Amino acid sequence: MTVFGRTLDGQELFALASLLTLLAFWLFVLPRERNYARWFKQWEAARRAQRLGRDGDTTEPRRHPRGPWG
């Protein structure tokens, strides 16, 4: 088999097929991983808000101001 004018032997064909398979695998895995990370951040924020007793109400002033200027 020739690719770009170069003859490929069995080992090079296997390496090319492996790299293409790995690329296809990551194209399926990466979006799922990003969705899981997004879900986990939302879950953790909801858990923290529930633990602090805020339940999504952001009109309440903060108890501890941030920084020296409040």
VMD Tcl script that builds the backbone (N, CA, C; Angstrom):
set m [mol new atoms 210]
animate dup $m
set s [atomselect $m all]
$s set {name element resname resid chain x y z} {
  {N N MET 1 A 0.855 -1.169 0.000}
  {CA C MET 1 A 0.000 0.000 0.000}
  {C C MET 1 A 0.902 1.233 0.000}
  {N N THR 2 A 0.516 2.241 -0.756}
  {CA C THR 2 A 1.288 3.483 -0.791}
  {C C THR 2 A 0.422 4.631 -0.304}
  {N N VAL 3 A 1.015 5.467 0.532}
  {CA C VAL 3 A 0.356 6.675 1.034}
  {C C VAL 3 A 1.321 7.823 0.816}
  {N N PHE 4 A 0.882 8.835 0.075}
  {CA C PHE 4 A 1.716 9.991 -0.260}
  {C C PHE 4 A 3.030 9.571 -0.909}
  {N N GLY 5 A 2.985 8.571 -1.753}
  {CA C GLY 5 A 4.162 8.131 -2.479}
  {C C GLY 5 A 5.114 7.262 -1.670}
  {N N ARG 6 A 4.717 6.855 -0.474}
  {CA C ARG 6 A 5.580 6.029 0.374}
  {C C ARG 6 A 4.919 4.662 0.544}
  {N N THR 7 A 5.705 3.611 0.379}
  {CA C THR 7 A 5.189 2.262 0.547}
  {C C THR 7 A 5.202 1.914 2.031}
  {N N LEU 8 A 4.048 1.456 2.529}
  {CA C LEU 8 A 3.918 1.114 3.941}
  {C C LEU 8 A 3.967 -0.401 4.114}
  {N N ASP 9 A 4.715 -0.858 5.102}
  {CA C ASP 9 A 4.755 -2.287 5.386}
  {C C ASP 9 A 3.701 -2.602 6.458}
  {N N GLY 10 A 3.662 -3.817 6.930}
  {CA C GLY 10 A 2.648 -4.266 7.885}
  {C C GLY 10 A 2.673 -3.518 9.196}
  {N N GLN 11 A 3.860 -3.279 9.731}
  {CA C GLN 11 A 3.974 -2.595 11.011}
  {C C GLN 11 A 3.486 -1.148 10.912}
  {N N GLU 12 A 3.812 -0.477 9.832}
  {CA C GLU 12 A 3.368 0.902 9.646}
  {C C GLU 12 A 1.862 0.968 9.411}
  {N N LEU 13 A 1.299 -0.010 8.707}
  {CA C LEU 13 A -0.152 -0.064 8.527}
  {C C LEU 13 A -0.857 -0.272 9.859}
  {N N PHE 14 A -0.311 -1.162 10.686}
  {CA C PHE 14 A -0.900 -1.406 11.994}
  {C C PHE 14 A -0.840 -0.140 12.851}
  {N N ALA 15 A 0.269 0.585 12.822}
  {CA C ALA 15 A 0.400 1.817 13.586}
  {C C ALA 15 A -0.603 2.867 13.102}
  {N N LEU 16 A -0.767 2.990 11.793}
  {CA C LEU 16 A -1.716 3.946 11.236}
  {C C LEU 16 A -3.148 3.584 11.639}
  {N N ALA 17 A -3.492 2.305 11.544}
  {CA C ALA 17 A -4.834 1.867 11.943}
  {C C ALA 17 A -5.058 2.098 13.438}
  {N N SER 18 A -4.045 1.864 14.249}
  {CA C SER 18 A -4.172 2.076 15.688}
  {C C SER 18 A -4.381 3.552 16.010}
  {N N LEU 19 A -3.644 4.420 15.349}
  {CA C LEU 19 A -3.805 5.849 15.590}
  {C C LEU 19 A -5.180 6.343 15.161}
  {N N LEU 20 A -5.673 5.853 14.044}
  {CA C LEU 20 A -7.009 6.242 13.598}
  {C C LEU 20 A -8.088 5.726 14.545}
  {N N THR 21 A -7.900 4.519 15.060}
  {CA C THR 21 A -8.841 3.969 16.033}
  {C C THR 21 A -8.831 4.786 17.319}
  {N N LEU 22 A -7.654 5.158 17.765}
  {CA C LEU 22 A -7.548 5.973 18.967}
  {C C LEU 22 A -8.189 7.342 18.773}
  {N N LEU 23 A -8.012 7.943 17.618}
  {CA C LEU 23 A -8.640 9.225 17.326}
  {C C LEU 23 A -10.165 9.098 17.367}
  {N N ALA 24 A -10.696 8.064 16.755}
  {CA C ALA 24 A -12.148 7.840 16.769}
  {C C ALA 24 A -12.643 7.620 18.193}
  {N N PHE 25 A -11.892 6.881 18.982}
  {CA C PHE 25 A -12.264 6.637 20.377}
  {C C PHE 25 A -12.361 7.952 21.142}
  {N N TRP 26 A -11.363 8.823 20.999}
  {CA C TRP 26 A -11.373 10.086 21.723}
  {C C TRP 26 A -12.463 11.024 21.226}
  {N N LEU 27 A -12.840 10.917 19.951}
  {CA C LEU 27 A -13.934 11.745 19.456}
  {C C LEU 27 A -15.255 11.387 20.116}
  {N N PHE 28 A -15.398 10.141 20.554}
  {CA C PHE 28 A -16.602 9.726 21.265}
  {C C PHE 28 A -16.487 9.975 22.766}
  {N N VAL 29 A -15.326 9.828 23.335}
  {CA C VAL 29 A -15.148 9.924 24.784}
  {C C VAL 29 A -15.094 11.370 25.267}
  {N N LEU 30 A -14.435 12.245 24.541}
  {CA C LEU 30 A -14.232 13.614 24.997}
  {C C LEU 30 A -15.538 14.366 25.283}
  {N N PRO 31 A -16.544 14.336 24.416}
  {CA C PRO 31 A -17.797 15.043 24.748}
  {C C PRO 31 A -18.471 14.482 26.000}
  {N N ARG 32 A -18.423 13.171 26.168}
  {CA C ARG 32 A -19.023 12.578 27.370}
  {C C ARG 32 A -18.287 13.025 28.621}
  {N N GLU 33 A -16.979 13.109 28.548}
  {CA C GLU 33 A -16.182 13.544 29.696}
  {C C GLU 33 A -16.479 15.008 30.035}
  {N N ARG 34 A -16.618 15.837 29.028}
  {CA C ARG 34 A -16.941 17.244 29.274}
  {C C ARG 34 A -18.332 17.384 29.873}
  {N N ASN 35 A -19.301 16.598 29.396}
  {CA C ASN 35 A -20.642 16.641 29.966}
  {C C ASN 35 A -20.631 16.187 31.417}
  {N N TYR 36 A -19.842 15.162 31.717}
  {CA C TYR 36 A -19.760 14.691 33.092}
  {C C TYR 36 A -19.150 15.760 33.990}
  {N N ALA 37 A -18.111 16.438 33.540}
  {CA C ALA 37 A -17.484 17.496 34.337}
  {C C ALA 37 A -18.471 18.637 34.576}
  {N N ARG 38 A -19.228 19.004 33.558}
  {CA C ARG 38 A -20.232 20.060 33.699}
  {C C ARG 38 A -21.316 19.648 34.692}
  {N N TRP 39 A -21.790 18.398 34.576}
  {CA C TRP 39 A -22.805 17.902 35.503}
  {C C TRP 39 A -22.274 17.895 36.927}
  {N N PHE 40 A -21.038 17.457 37.123}
  {CA C PHE 40 A -20.475 17.371 38.464}
  {C C PHE 40 A -20.344 18.753 39.099}
  {N N LYS 41 A -19.942 19.758 38.323}
  {CA C LYS 41 A -19.841 21.114 38.863}
  {C C LYS 41 A -21.208 21.628 39.300}
  {N N GLN 42 A -22.234 21.370 38.500}
  {CA C GLN 42 A -23.575 21.798 38.874}
  {C C GLN 42 A -24.068 21.057 40.109}
  {N N TRP 43 A -23.813 19.779 40.187}
  {CA C TRP 43 A -24.221 18.979 41.335}
  {C C TRP 43 A -23.527 19.462 42.604}
  {N N GLU 44 A -22.225 19.736 42.491}
  {CA C GLU 44 A -21.466 20.185 43.644}
  {C C GLU 44 A -21.943 21.560 44.110}
  {N N ALA 45 A -22.253 22.458 43.189}
  {CA C ALA 45 A -22.752 23.781 43.556}
  {C C ALA 45 A -24.118 23.676 44.236}
  {N N ALA 46 A -24.976 22.815 43.725}
  {CA C ALA 46 A -26.289 22.625 44.342}
  {C C ALA 46 A -26.152 22.024 45.733}
  {N N ARG 47 A -25.249 21.084 45.889}
  {CA C ARG 47 A -25.021 20.452 47.187}
  {C C ARG 47 A -24.490 21.469 48.196}
  {N N ARG 48 A -23.553 22.300 47.747}
  {CA C ARG 48 A -22.990 23.323 48.623}
  {C C ARG 48 A -24.055 24.342 49.021}
  {N N ALA 49 A -24.891 24.755 48.067}
  {CA C ALA 49 A -25.952 25.712 48.368}
  {C C ALA 49 A -26.961 25.113 49.340}
  {N N GLN 50 A -27.281 23.861 49.171}
  {CA C GLN 50 A -28.225 23.211 50.076}
  {C C GLN 50 A -27.612 23.080 51.467}
  {N N ARG 51 A -26.328 22.767 51.528}
  {CA C ARG 51 A -25.669 22.615 52.818}
  {C C ARG 51 A -25.600 23.950 53.554}
  {N N LEU 52 A -25.415 25.031 52.827}
  {CA C LEU 52 A -25.376 26.344 53.446}
  {C C LEU 52 A -26.764 26.911 53.694}
  {N N GLY 53 A -27.784 26.239 53.173}
  {CA C GLY 53 A -29.160 26.664 53.416}
  {C C GLY 53 A -29.609 27.805 52.547}
  {N N ARG 54 A -29.011 27.960 51.385}
  {CA C ARG 54 A -29.370 29.085 50.529}
  {C C ARG 54 A -30.446 28.725 49.514}
  {N N ASP 55 A -30.492 27.512 49.061}
  {CA C ASP 55 A -31.501 27.030 48.102}
  {C C ASP 55 A -31.666 27.945 46.896}
  {N N GLY 56 A -30.589 28.551 46.446}
  {CA C GLY 56 A -30.629 29.356 45.237}
  {C C GLY 56 A -31.015 30.803 45.449}
  {N N ASP 57 A -31.260 31.235 46.679}
  {CA C ASP 57 A -31.614 32.625 46.937}
  {C C ASP 57 A -30.338 33.443 47.035}
  {N N THR 58 A -30.111 34.326 46.055}
  {CA C THR 58 A -28.875 35.107 46.026}
  {C C THR 58 A -29.084 36.538 46.507}
  {N N THR 59 A -30.303 36.894 46.984}
  {CA C THR 59 A -30.551 38.257 47.447}
  {C C THR 59 A -30.011 38.478 48.854}
  {N N GLU 60 A -29.709 37.433 49.546}
  {CA C GLU 60 A -29.191 37.527 50.908}
  {C C GLU 60 A -27.753 38.054 50.895}
  {N N PRO 61 A -27.414 39.050 51.735}
  {CA C PRO 61 A -26.036 39.553 51.734}
  {C C PRO 61 A -25.061 38.510 52.289}
  {N N ARG 62 A -23.815 38.636 51.878}
  {CA C ARG 62 A -22.797 37.694 52.325}
  {C C ARG 62 A -22.430 37.970 53.780}
  {N N ARG 63 A -22.125 36.936 54.491}
  {CA C ARG 63 A -21.724 37.078 55.892}
  {C C ARG 63 A -20.261 37.492 55.999}
  {N N HIS 64 A -19.432 36.989 55.119}
  {CA C HIS 64 A -18.006 37.264 55.159}
  {C C HIS 64 A -17.607 37.977 53.874}
  {N N PRO 65 A -17.368 39.278 53.923}
  {CA C PRO 65 A -16.957 39.974 52.686}
  {C C PRO 65 A -15.585 39.518 52.245}
  {N N ARG 66 A -15.364 39.612 50.977}
  {CA C ARG 66 A -14.078 39.198 50.405}
  {C C ARG 66 A -13.163 40.402 50.261}
  {N N GLY 67 A -11.932 40.232 50.656}
  {CA C GLY 67 A -10.927 41.261 50.459}
  {C C GLY 67 A -11.016 42.372 51.485}
  {N N PRO 68 A -10.057 43.281 51.509}
  {CA C PRO 68 A -10.033 44.346 52.496}
  {C C PRO 68 A -11.066 45.440 52.247}
  {N N TRP 69 A -11.649 45.515 51.034}
  {CA C TRP 69 A -12.619 46.543 50.727}
  {C C TRP 69 A -14.061 46.056 50.802}
  {N N GLY 70 A -14.242 44.806 51.198}
  {CA C GLY 70 A -15.588 44.268 51.343}
  {C C GLY 70 A -16.023 43.680 50.119}
}
mol reanalyze $m
mol bondsrecalc $m
mol representation Tube
mol addrep $m
